[in-house]
Amino acid sequence: MSGDRERVIELVNELGSRFGHVLSDMVPPSAQVHLLNAQRELITALMLIYENRVAPAPTRSRVKRAGAKRRTTKRDRKIPID
């Protein structure tokens, strides 16, 4: 799985790099900074989606405690509303 992940990262980085070179001639430098930040956020989102789809679900489960009951106090009672 890590090999696939590395290949996906390399592919996305390569596509971003090529796209950046094409746009560098047409886009002003101030806009390039914003586009690079957006590209970075998009890559991060795509990787999180990929990891969520590919990675197996966690196997941990909650253990229920036997006999653990909550104590009630005077403060836990309902308050009457007029």
PyRosetta script that sets phi, psi and omega in degrees:
from pyrosetta import init, pose_from_sequence

init()
pose = pose_from_sequence("MSGDRERVIELVNELGSRFGHVLSDMVPPSAQVHLLNAQRELITALMLIYENRVAPAPTRSRVKRAGAKRRTTKRDRKIPID")
pose.set_psi(1, -37.3)
pose.set_omega(1, -178.5)
pose.set_phi(2, -68.2)
pose.set_psi(2, -30.1)
pose.set_omega(2, 175.9)
pose.set_phi(3, -64.5)
pose.set_psi(3, -42.4)
pose.set_omega(3, 176.8)
pose.set_phi(4, -64.0)
pose.set_psi(4, -40.4)
pose.set_omega(4, -179.1)
pose.set_phi(5, -62.9)
pose.set_psi(5, -43.3)
pose.set_omega(5, 179.8)
pose.set_phi(6, -64.8)
pose.set_psi(6, -39.0)
pose.set_omega(6, 178.4)
pose.set_phi(7, -65.7)
pose.set_psi(7, -39.1)
pose.set_omega(7, 178.3)
pose.set_phi(8, -65.5)
pose.set_psi(8, -42.3)
pose.set_omega(8, 178.8)
pose.set_phi(9, -62.5)
pose.set_psi(9, -44.8)
pose.set_omega(9, 178.8)
pose.set_phi(10, -62.3)
pose.set_psi(10, -41.6)
pose.set_omega(10, -180.0)
pose.set_phi(11, -63.5)
pose.set_psi(11, -46.7)
pose.set_omega(11, -179.0)
pose.set_phi(12, -64.8)
pose.set_psi(12, -41.1)
pose.set_omega(12, 177.9)
pose.set_phi(13, -63.9)
pose.set_psi(13, -41.0)
pose.set_omega(13, 178.9)
pose.set_phi(14, -64.6)
pose.set_psi(14, -44.0)
pose.set_omega(14, 177.9)
pose.set_phi(15, -63.1)
pose.set_psi(15, -41.4)
pose.set_omega(15, 178.1)
pose.set_phi(16, -64.1)
pose.set_psi(16, -39.9)
pose.set_omega(16, 179.2)
pose.set_phi(17, -64.8)
pose.set_psi(17, -45.0)
pose.set_omega(17, 178.9)
pose.set_phi(18, -64.9)
pose.set_psi(18, -41.6)
pose.set_omega(18, 178.4)
pose.set_phi(19, -63.2)
pose.set_psi(19, -39.2)
pose.set_omega(19, 178.8)
pose.set_phi(20, -64.3)
pose.set_psi(20, -38.9)
pose.set_omega(20, 178.7)
pose.set_phi(21, -66.5)
pose.set_psi(21, -37.4)
pose.set_omega(21, 179.2)
pose.set_phi(22, -67.4)
pose.set_psi(22, -42.5)
pose.set_omega(22, -177.1)
pose.set_phi(23, -76.0)
pose.set_psi(23, -21.1)
pose.set_omega(23, -175.4)
pose.set_phi(24, -61.7)
pose.set_psi(24, -27.3)
pose.set_omega(24, 178.9)
pose.set_phi(25, -79.0)
pose.set_psi(25, -27.3)
pose.set_omega(25, -173.9)
pose.set_phi(26, -102.7)
pose.set_psi(26, -20.3)
pose.set_omega(26, -171.8)
pose.set_phi(27, -108.5)
pose.set_psi(27, 135.8)
pose.set_omega(27, 177.6)
pose.set_phi(28, -64.6)
pose.set_psi(28, 153.8)
pose.set_omega(28, -176.5)
pose.set_phi(29, -57.2)
pose.set_psi(29, -36.8)
pose.set_omega(29, -179.8)
pose.set_phi(30, -65.6)
pose.set_psi(30, -37.0)
pose.set_omega(30, 178.1)
pose.set_phi(31, -73.1)
pose.set_psi(31, -29.5)
pose.set_omega(31, 178.4)
pose.set_phi(32, -62.0)
pose.set_psi(32, -37.7)
pose.set_omega(32, 179.2)
pose.set_phi(33, -61.8)
pose.set_psi(33, -45.0)
pose.set_omega(33, 179.2)
pose.set_phi(34, -64.5)
pose.set_psi(34, -39.9)
pose.set_omega(34, 178.9)
pose.set_phi(35, -66.7)
pose.set_psi(35, -37.2)
pose.set_omega(35, 177.7)
pose.set_phi(36, -66.1)
pose.set_psi(36, -39.2)
pose.set_omega(36, 176.8)
pose.set_phi(37, -64.7)
pose.set_psi(37, -41.5)
pose.set_omega(37, 177.8)
pose.set_phi(38, -64.8)
pose.set_psi(38, -38.1)
pose.set_omega(38, 178.3)
pose.set_phi(39, -63.2)
pose.set_psi(39, -43.0)
pose.set_omega(39, 179.6)
pose.set_phi(40, -62.4)
pose.set_psi(40, -42.4)
pose.set_omega(40, 178.6)
pose.set_phi(41, -66.4)
pose.set_psi(41, -38.8)
pose.set_omega(41, 178.4)
pose.set_phi(42, -65.3)
pose.set_psi(42, -42.7)
pose.set_omega(42, 178.2)
pose.set_phi(43, -61.7)
pose.set_psi(43, -43.0)
pose.set_omega(43, 178.7)
pose.set_phi(44, -61.4)
pose.set_psi(44, -45.0)
pose.set_omega(44, 179.9)
pose.set_phi(45, -63.0)
pose.set_psi(45, -42.9)
pose.set_omega(45, 179.6)
pose.set_phi(46, -63.6)
pose.set_psi(46, -39.0)
pose.set_omega(46, 179.3)
pose.set_phi(47, -67.7)
pose.set_psi(47, -39.4)
pose.set_omega(47, 177.9)
pose.set_phi(48, -65.4)
pose.set_psi(48, -40.0)
pose.set_omega(48, 176.5)
pose.set_phi(49, -64.1)
pose.set_psi(49, -43.6)
pose.set_omega(49, 179.7)
pose.set_phi(50, -61.8)
pose.set_psi(50, -47.0)
pose.set_omega(50, -179.7)
pose.set_phi(51, -63.8)
pose.set_psi(51, -36.5)
pose.set_omega(51, -179.9)
pose.set_phi(52, -67.9)
pose.set_psi(52, -35.9)
pose.set_omega(52, -179.7)
pose.set_phi(53, -77.8)
pose.set_psi(53, -37.9)
pose.set_omega(53, -172.7)
pose.set_phi(54, -88.9)
pose.set_psi(54, -39.4)
pose.set_omega(54, -174.7)
pose.set_phi(55, -66.8)
pose.set_psi(55, 140.8)
pose.set_omega(55, 177.4)
pose.set_phi(56, -68.6)
pose.set_psi(56, 152.7)
pose.set_omega(56, 179.4)
pose.set_phi(57, -67.0)
pose.set_psi(57, 145.9)
pose.set_omega(57, 178.5)
pose.set_phi(58, -62.0)
pose.set_psi(58, 143.0)
pose.set_omega(58, -176.2)
pose.set_phi(59, -96.0)
pose.set_psi(59, -1.1)
pose.set_omega(59, -179.0)
pose.set_phi(60, -71.2)
pose.set_psi(60, 145.4)
pose.set_omega(60, 178.7)
pose.set_phi(61, -131.4)
pose.set_psi(61, 155.8)
pose.set_omega(61, -179.8)
pose.set_phi(62, -78.2)
pose.set_psi(62, 139.6)
pose.set_omega(62, 177.7)
pose.set_phi(63, -100.5)
pose.set_psi(63, 124.1)
pose.set_omega(63, 179.1)
pose.set_phi(64, -84.9)
pose.set_psi(64, 135.0)
pose.set_omega(64, 177.9)
pose.set_phi(65, -87.8)
pose.set_psi(65, 134.0)
pose.set_omega(65, -179.9)
pose.set_phi(66, -80.2)
pose.set_psi(66, 132.0)
pose.set_omega(66, 173.6)
pose.set_phi(67, 75.7)
pose.set_psi(67, 9.8)
pose.set_omega(67, -180.0)
pose.set_phi(68, -86.6)
pose.set_psi(68, 104.9)
pose.set_omega(68, -179.8)
pose.set_phi(69, -116.8)
pose.set_psi(69, 150.4)
pose.set_omega(69, -179.2)
pose.set_phi(70, -80.3)
pose.set_psi(70, 134.6)
pose.set_omega(70, 176.5)
pose.set_phi(71, -77.8)
pose.set_psi(71, 143.8)
pose.set_omega(71, 176.4)
pose.set_phi(72, -106.4)
pose.set_psi(72, 142.0)
pose.set_omega(72, 177.5)
pose.set_phi(73, -123.9)
pose.set_psi(73, 179.6)
pose.set_omega(73, 178.8)
pose.set_phi(74, -63.5)
pose.set_psi(74, -28.8)
pose.set_omega(74, -179.1)
pose.set_phi(75, -73.1)
pose.set_psi(75, -19.9)
pose.set_omega(75, -176.8)
pose.set_phi(76, -81.3)
pose.set_psi(76, -5.9)
pose.set_omega(76, -178.9)
pose.set_phi(77, -75.5)
pose.set_psi(77, 158.5)
pose.set_omega(77, 177.5)
pose.set_phi(78, -70.2)
pose.set_psi(78, 146.8)
pose.set_omega(78, 179.0)
pose.set_phi(79, -99.8)
pose.set_psi(79, 124.1)
pose.set_omega(79, 179.0)
pose.set_phi(80, -68.3)
pose.set_psi(80, 137.9)
pose.set_omega(80, -179.9)
pose.set_phi(81, -110.8)
pose.set_psi(81, 130.0)
pose.set_omega(81, -178.5)
pose.set_phi(82, -84.6)
pose.dump_pdb("model.pdb")
